[in-house]
Amino acid sequence: MTERVDVVVGTGGMGAATAWQLAKRGRSVAVLEQFEHLHRWGSSHGQTRIFRFAYRDPRYTELAQYSLPLWRELEADSGAVLLEQNG
Ligand SMILES: Cc1cc2nc3c(=O)[nH]c(=O)nc-3n(C[C@H](O)[C@H](O)[C@H](O)COP(=O)(O)OP(=O)(O)OC[C@H]3O[C@@H](n4cnc5c(N)ncnc54)[C@H](O)[C@@H]3O)c2cc1C
C-alpha cells in the first residue's frame, strides 16, 4: 500500500508555514530543503521581521490581517513568543 505524502519544496517562511498548516489538517508532509536549517541563502534569513498592515496593495493587508491569529496559534503550539507588537 502506498501512503500519500504532500511535498513542500523549501523551508523558508512560506514553505514552513505551508507544511505546518498541511500537518495541522492531518496530512502527511515531507519538506525538501536544499540547504541546512537556518541557512542564510534565502529571503527568510535572519532573526527579525517587521509585521505591518500598511501596504499599497489591499490584498497584502488582508493577508497580514488573516495571518495575525495564525501567528498567535503558532505561538500557542510552540510555546514561544514569536510576534511582539510594539505599536
Ligand atoms: C533582507 C530582507 C528583509 C526582509 N524583511 C522583511 C520584513 O521585515 N517583513 C516582511 O514581512 N518581509 C520581509 N522580507 C520578505 C520576507 O522575508 C520574504 O518574503 C519571505 O521570507 C520569503 O519566504 P519564502 O519562503 O518565500 O522564500 P525563502 O525564505 O527564500 O525560502 C525559499 C526556500 O526554498 C529553498 N529552495 C528553493 N529552491 C529549492 C529547490 N529546488 N530544492 C530545495 N529547496 C529549494 C531555498 O533554499 C529556501 O530555503 C524581507 C526579505 C529580505 C530579503
The ligand as a Gaussian input file, in Angstrom:
#p B3LYP/6-31G(d) Opt

LIG

0 1
 C       16.712000      41.406000       3.594000
 C       15.219000      41.069000       3.653000
 C       14.439000      41.658000       4.646000
 C       13.059000      41.385000       4.715000
 N       12.332000      41.948000       5.707000
 C       11.020000      41.688000       5.792000
 C       10.234000      42.227000       6.859000
 O       10.722000      42.966000       7.700000
 N        8.914000      41.899000       6.916000
 C        8.336000      41.090000       5.993000
 O        7.134000      40.825000       6.096000
 N        9.058000      40.552000       4.991000
 C       10.358000      40.831000       4.863000
 N       11.102000      40.281000       3.852000
 C       10.439000      39.419000       2.926000
 C       10.246000      38.048000       3.562000
 O       11.310000      37.772000       4.439000
 C       10.203000      37.090000       2.470000
 O        9.131000      37.414000       1.594000
 C        9.972000      35.670000       2.977000
 O       10.895000      35.305000       3.968000
 C       10.118000      34.777000       1.776000
 O        9.964000      33.471000       2.215000
 P        9.952000      32.351000       1.161000
 O        9.685000      31.074000       1.910000
 O        9.053000      32.696000       0.024000
 O       11.422000      32.351000       0.498000
 P       12.798000      31.853000       1.124000
 O       12.947000      32.238000       2.535000
 O       13.856000      32.296000       0.174000
 O       12.634000      30.277000       1.102000
 C       12.737000      29.521000      -0.062000
 C       13.439000      28.229000       0.342000
 O       13.325000      27.311000      -0.721000
 C       14.555000      26.648000      -0.867000
 N       14.605000      26.148000      -2.214000
 C       14.481000      26.874000      -3.352000
 N       14.550000      26.080000      -4.420000
 C       14.723000      24.825000      -3.938000
 C       14.864000      23.558000      -4.563000
 N       14.836000      23.429000      -5.903000
 N       15.018000      22.461000      -3.776000
 C       15.043000      22.591000      -2.425000
 N       14.898000      23.768000      -1.767000
 C       14.742000      24.864000      -2.536000
 C       15.590000      27.706000      -0.551000
 O       16.824000      27.146000      -0.193000
 C       14.929000      28.440000       0.595000
 O       15.261000      27.893000       1.860000
 C       12.461000      40.518000       3.763000
 C       13.268000      39.928000       2.781000
 C       14.623000      40.200000       2.714000
 C       15.458000      39.543000       1.632000

